[in-house]
Every structure is written in C-alpha cells, then in structure tokens.
Amino acid sequence: MDLACFHIPHFAAWALAQRWHDDDPKNGDGDPKNGDGDPKNGVDTAIAACAHGRVLACTPALRSTIAIGDPVDRARRLAPQAQFLLRDPAVEKALWDHVLFRLYDLTPQVQPIPDPLASSLRPGRRKHSGSGCLYEAPATGIWDNGAWAMLQGPDHSRLPTLAADMGACVGISSARSWALLAAAYSHAGMTGSKTGSTSVPAHMIPAFLRQAPVALLETLRFDPDLIERLGLFGMRAIHHAIHLTRRQLQAQFGQEGVRLFDLLHPSNTEPPVTHFDPCVLSTSHDFDWPVFEPGELQPVLHHLLAQLLTRFDGRCARHLEISLHGRRAHDRTASRILKEPTAHFDVLRNAADTLLHLALTGNTADNTVGTRQIPAGRSVHRLSITCSGLTELPGQQSQLFAQRTALLPALVRSMESRFPGKLTRPVRAHADPFFPEEEYRFEPVAR
C-alpha cells in the first residue's frame, strides 16, 4: 500500500500569515503583494498564533526565538518585532479546504487525520478561552501542532513540488503508522523554511524505527510524561518500545500506552483511504483560441463568477482563487482570504478583478503603492475560479426598523483578533468617587 502523510507544521500561524499578508497596508488598498496565496509567500513574516494566553504556533522566522507554549508576555519580550494574533479557526478551515482540494489533484483518496486529543465539542460549537474570546472547534485534520492528511497512491512526480509550495513535510511508507512517524521525522529534520520528505520502504521499517528517537512521539501528540518515562527506562529509540505488550504499556501509561501500542503494531489489513469529497466550488472556461488581454478575460471571469454563485445554496465563501492555464506546465494563480464570508456578487467581483490582474502580472514581489506592472503577454487557454471555506451563516431575525449596527460585531471580532484586549469601553464604577478618574473603569468589549 502506497501511503503518504502530508503534514503542514504550525498551521495556525501559517494561516494567520496568509490572512494578514493579504491585508498588508504596504500593498495598497489591501491587495496581496504576492497574491498567489502559497504558503511560501509571507514565510518570513514574524507572526505567532496564540490561544489561552500562550503561543500555539509561529512562522519560521520566530522558531529559533520563541518556543511553543511560552506565555505571550514572555514571547513579546523575546520577539518585540513580531505580531501576536489570536488563533482564527474560520481562516484555518477556509485554507485547509483549499489545501485538501489541491491534494485532491494528486489522488482522489485523501483523508484528513483526526486529532487524537480532539475536544469532545462537536464541530461548529464554541468554547470559551482563558482570554474571554470565543474559539470554534477546529476542522478535522487540524491539530494544535499543524494540519495532517493521509494520501493513498498520490502522484509522486508532483507531490514534492506541492509540499515545497506549502511548506509541508511528507512521510511515505506502506502503513499509516509508519507514514505518520516518517512525517514526524521529516518535521524534526526541517531547518528554517526548508521542507522535508522521508520515504520508508517496507524492508527498511525496522532500521528506521531503530534510529527514530522517542521524541518524535511528541509531534504525534503523545503525553510528554510518557516520552520522559520511556527515556528513564532506557528506551531512546522507538524500536525499543515495540517489544512491549499492550498490557505492559497500559499498566504504565493508561490510554496513552494503548494508543502507543496501536501505533507500533498496525494491522496487516488496513482499510484503504476513503475517497475525498472536496468542500469547494470550482468552474472553468476553455477558450477557443489563446487570449492575451485583460479586457477579453474580464467578461468571462464575471460570467463564471455569476454562474458559481448560483451553486452556493445559501452558503458564503471565505477563500477565492483565480487560475490561468497556458501552454506552460506552471499555472499562474492568485488567491485571497476574504475578510468575512460573503456571497455578494459585487464583493467577489472586485476581489476577482484584483486577483486576475495579479495573476497576469506574474505576482512579483516588487509591486509597491502607486505602481502597477504591465500584464505579461503570455497566452491564456483556460480560466478557472475556485471558492473554498464555504460556510452557512446563521439566520437572523429581521427587525421593523433598519439599524446601522449590522457590521459592528464583525468589526469587533476583527479588532479583537488583531489587537487582543485593546478595544475597551468605559463602565461606571462609582457614583460619587473621591477622585474623578475613579468614576469609570475600562473593560474589554469582547468578553
């Protein structure tokens, strides 16, 4: 069985890097500078994703400075130039749907791997964090330490290129357990922004386990206490624990020991990876003859977008991608994460026009405010649009009189995610204070 484990480390920080990179004011009117939406763009952006007052993930520029789990206050002192943003599950889900759709091009058998320590909350429910903000349960395949998916029979000629574009690491083997460990081994060998890939043939599995350290189990979300105790027992490599029985591991580590036994003793007849149903909407148009000018592409783009909106069925899109296919093997793409999920044609049309220009210009990184590159004269044979991050917005009861506060909750959420705790309101604390400044106190708006 040809299995590949696709792992994007620090996925929460990578998603925020794409989100705020697209809205960088240096790019003018909020357009993405590079615009192609690939993880390699903005890879040097110093962004840390935070949750419950601690650092959850960070971009490669910060991985040598701060550690995962550091308190935010300490991390701010270590990296004062970095941006510390709250984790955004909605943006992560939109980008994860798009990543899975790109993996679907390699093989129809794609399956997100559930988090072994997933919360008991059902998807879509919300929970309160220690900072007073609301977090949604992450999508399947998104763990706290990254995003994970299993592929069966992928196109190995294109898999390394896709992994490099997304800053991912890949593990290839004959069973799910060994593919997971190979991906964790590749992650451990990554330095900076480089990606890694580890292939473990069936006859090399014992040799691989003899050199794989037990510290790799932490990447697979095993309890650090289990890893430490294995080291105290003299088990430095994963192969040292393969001879322990289920009863011995359960007696020492409880359910974590049972999970470790199941990992090290996979079944000889594993079920195949299920076929994936992409949660995206896509449409394309093939031109009868090559097209070069934006004026010829724009009407087709608007027509395709109007057709795509008829298939939304009450849903809204969070991520939009434009692809231009020509004679060359490399397609020109540009994508954007929208500020809010929307199904309005005008909003999507404006974003699509911007992305079309970025795709035609080649998405160079030297575009500055006030300068626009002339579209490149490469022919376009096919134009495609992809919408991902599809969500169903909750219904709202209509009111008798129109109010101008409909956009206020979205504005508050956006401000709170970018500047946690900075948006406050005055609350009267004392009717007759001794000092005037004691009459009011300030508390966060998002509670």
N, C-alpha and C positions, 0 to 999 in steps of 0.2 A: 504494500500500500504506500503510495507516494503522498506523504502529508507534509505540509509546510505551515509553520506557526508564524503569523505576521504580528509583530509587536511594535507599537509606537510608544517609546518611553515618555514620561512626563506629558501625557496627552492633554491634561488640563491646562498647563502653561502654554503648550503649543497652540491650542485653540484660542486662548486669550491673545497670543502674539498675532495670530491672523486677524482677530477681531479688531484690535486696536491699531494694527499696522494698516488696515484698510481705512481707518478713520484718522490717520495721522494728519494734523493740520498743515504739515510741511508740504503735503502733496496737493494742496489747493482743493477747495470745495469738497473735501472728504473723499477724494478718489484714491484708490490704492496706487502706490508708487510703482510697484512691480506688476500687480494686478493679476497674476496668474493663479493666485491662491495656493501655490505649492508651499509645503512646509519649509522648504529651504529659503523661501523669501521671509525676511524678518527673523532668520535663525539667530542673528547676532543681537536681537532686541532683548534687553535685560528686563524680563518680566517674571514675576513669581506669582503663582496661584495659591491663594490662602483659603483655609477653612478652619473654623473653630479656633481662631487665633494662632494658628501655626502654618508653616509653609508646607504645602502639599506637593507642589511640583514647580520646576523652574526651567527656563530656557538654557541652552548650552553655555551662554555667556556667564551664567551665575553658578554653575555646578561645581566650580572649583573654589567658590567663595562661601556659599551658604549650604547647609545640609538640610535634607528633608526632615521635617519635624521640628525645626528650630522655631522658637517663638517669633512672632512678627516683629516685636520691638528689637530683639537682638539682631534679626536679619536686616532690619533697616539700618542699624548702626554699622553692620559689616558691609552692606552694599547701599550706600545712600543715593547712588545714581539710578537704582533700579525702580521699577514700578511694581507695587504690591497690590494686586487686584483680587477681589473675591472670585471664587470659582463660579463659572456660569454654565450650568448643566444644559440649558437650551442651546447655547452656541456649540457645546461639545456634541450634542445629539445631531445637530444640523451637519457638522463637519464629519461626524462618524458615518452618517448615512451616505455622504458623498464619497468617503474613503471606501466603504463597502461596495458602492456602485462601481468604483474604479477596479476593485479586486474582482468584481463580477465579470469584468472584461477578460480576466486571466483564466477563470474557470467558473462554471455555474454552481459548483459545490463550495460555498462559502458559509461559514457558521461562526458568529460571534461567540466567544467563550465567556460563560457567566462568571462573575466574581465569586470565588469560593467563600469570601467573607461578606457577601452581599447582605444588606439590611433586610429585615423582614417586611419593610414597607413595600407595598405594591407599586409598580411603575405609575408615575403620574402623581402619587401622593407627595405631600410636602412635610418636611420636618423642620423643627427649629434648631438653629445652631447656637453656640455659645455667644456669638456676637449679636444675637437678636434678629438676624436676617433669615429668610426662608430659603431652603435648598430643596430642589426636587431630586427624587431618586434617579441616579444616572441610568443611561440606557444599557442594555445588555451588551457586554463586551468591553465596557469602560470600567476599569478598576481605578483605585486611588493612585496606583503607580503607573498607569498607562492604559492603552487600549490593546485588546487581544482578539485575534480571529484565527480560525483554522481553515486551511485550504486543502483540497484534495485534487491532485492532478493538475496543478497550475502550469501555465506557460513559463517554463524556466528561462526562456530567452528574454522575456520582458519583466520578469519578477525582480531582478536586481536593479533595473532602472527605476521601476516604480518605488522600490524600497529606498533608493537613494533620494528620489524626489521628495519623499515623505519623511525622511529622517528616521526610518524604521530599521529594525533588526529582524532577521529571519532565521528560523531553525527548521531544518529539513531532516526527516527521518521516516521510519516505517511505522511508528506508532505515535499516538497523541502525547503520551508521557515523554518520550524521547524528543519529540519536536518541541515541546514546551521547555524542556531543560536545555535544548540546543539554542532556542531563542534567548533564554535567560543567560546562557554562556556568551552569546553574541553581545548582549547588552552589557555584560560585565567587561567585555573587551573593547567597548566603544570608548573613544577618546575625543573630547571636544564635540564637534558636529559630525564626525565621521560615523558611518553606518557599518554594521557588521552582518555577516551571514555565516552560519555553521551548518554543514551537512554531515550527518552521521549515518553512514550505511549500516545495514543490519549486522554485518560481521565486525564492525568497529564499535558497537554499543558497549561491550564490557570495557574496552580500552578507554572510551570516552568517560564512562562513569568512574573509572579509577583516577582520572585526572581532574574531574569536575569537583570543585570544593563544595562542601555543605553550605557555604554562604549563598550559593545560588538559590537555595530554598527560600530565602527572604524575598527574592524577586517574585516568587510564586505565592507570596502572601502567607508563608508559614510563620508561626509564632517565633520571635527572636529567642525566647526562652528555650524552645525546642532545639534551635540551632546551637545555642550556647551549651546546652547539656550534652548534645551529641559530641561537641568538641571536648568536653570534660571526660567523656567516655573513651576518648582517643580516636574518634571517627572523624577524620579530616576530609575524606572524600566520600561522595555519595555512595560509591560502591561498597563502602564499609558497612552501610546500613541495609544493604539489600538482603543480607542473610538473616536478619531479624524476622521473627514471626509476627503475625498480626496480634497475637495475644501479648507478646512482649512489648510491642510498640503501644498498644492500647493501655497496658498496665502502667507504662511510664508517662505517656503523654495524652491519654484520653482520646478524644475525637481527632485531634491533630495527628496522633500516631496512626490512627486508622486511615486518615487521608494520605499520610506519607506511604503507608503500605500499599494502598491502591495505586499511588503514583509509580512506585517502584516495581509493581507486579501487574502490568497491563494485561488485559485479556488477549488471548491469541486470535479471537474472532471479534474484533471491534466493529461496531456498526459503521457504515460509511457516513461521511459528512453529508448532511442534508442539503438539498438544493435551496438556494437562496432566492427570496422574493424581494427585489430591490424596492425600497420605500422612497422612490424618486419618480419624477415625471420627466420624460425626455421626448423631444421631437426633432426632426431634421428635414432638410430640403436639399436635394441634389440638383445642381444647375446643369442645364443642357450644354452650356459652354462655359469656359473659365470666366470668372468675374474678378475685376480688379478694384473698382471704385466703391467707396462707402455709399455713394448715392444709389448704387444698384443693390447693395446688401441691406440697407436700412429698411426699405419697404417689406422685403421678405422676412426680416427679423421681426418687425411689428406684426406681420400676419401670423408667423409661427407662435409668437407670444400670445396673441389673441386666441388662437386655437388651443394652446396649452391651458389657458385659464378656464376653458370650458370643461376641463377634466379635473379641476381642483375639488369639486364636490363639497364645497363649504370649508375646505382647508386653506391654510395660508402657508406660504413658502418663506424660509429663512435664508436660504443659500441659492445663488443664481450663478450659472456658469455658461459662457459662450465659447464654442469651439469652432475653429476654421480649419477645414481639412483641404489640403492641396496635394500636389504631386509628391512632396517630400514625406518621409515617414513620420517626422515630428510635427504634430499638430500645434497650432497656435491657440492657446486657451487663455481666458481671463475669467476670474470668478470674484464674487463679492459676498460677504456676510451682511445681510440687511440689519438695520438697527432693531427693527421689530418685524415679526411675521406679518406678511401682508398678502392680499390677493387683489390689490388695486392695480389696474392696468397702467395708470399714469406713473405710479411709483416704479413698477417693474420696467416700464418702457424707458424711463430716464436712466435707470441703472444699466439696462441692456445697451443703450446707446453709448454710455461711457465705457462699458466693457468691450464693445465692438471696436471702439477707437483704440483702446489699449491693446487688443489682440492684433489689430492691423499694424500698429506702430512697433510691434515686437516686444513690448513690455520692458523697455530698457530702464535701468535704474537711475539714469541721469536726467529724468524729466523733473523740472523744477517749476515753481509757481510762475505763471506768465509765459511759459514756453511750451509749445506743443510740437512734437515731432511729426513730420510729414508721413502719412501712411506708406508702408513699404509696398513696392509694386509686385508682390507675389500673388499668384493666381489662387482663387478660392473655388474649389469644386463642390464643396458641401458645407452647409452651415447647420449647426446643431445647438439646441438650448436644453439645459438640464436644470430642474428645480428640485432641491432636496431640503431636508429639515421640515417636512410637511407636518403641520400641527393643526388640531381642531381647537379653535378658540372657544372658550365657554360663552354661552349665551347670556345676554344682558337684558334686563327688563327695560323696556322703553319708558320714558318719562313724558309727562304732559308738556313741559316746557324744556326747550333746549338749554343745555348748560355748556359752558366753555371749559369745563374741568375734565373732559374726557381723556386728554393726553397727560394729565398730571400724574397718575400712578406710574405710567411708563417712564416719565421724566424722573420721578423719584427713584425708581429701580435703577435706571441708568446712572444717576449721580451716586447712588449708594454703592454700586458695583465698582465704579472707578475711584471714588473718594469715600471709603468706608468711614462712617461716623462723623463726617464733616458737615452734612446737611442737618441743621438743628432748628428748633423752634422755641420761642420763649413760653414758659409756663409760669403763671403767677404762683409764688411760693409763700408770700406773707402779705397780709392786707395792710399792716402798719409796721413796716420794717424800721429798725434803728438806723440802718444805712440805706440810701436809695438803691444801691446795687444789689441789696438782698431781697428786693421785691420780686424779682424774676430769676428763674434758673433756666438753663438751656438743656434740652434733651433731644436725642436723635429722632428724626422724623420717621425713619424706617425701624419699627420695633417688632 
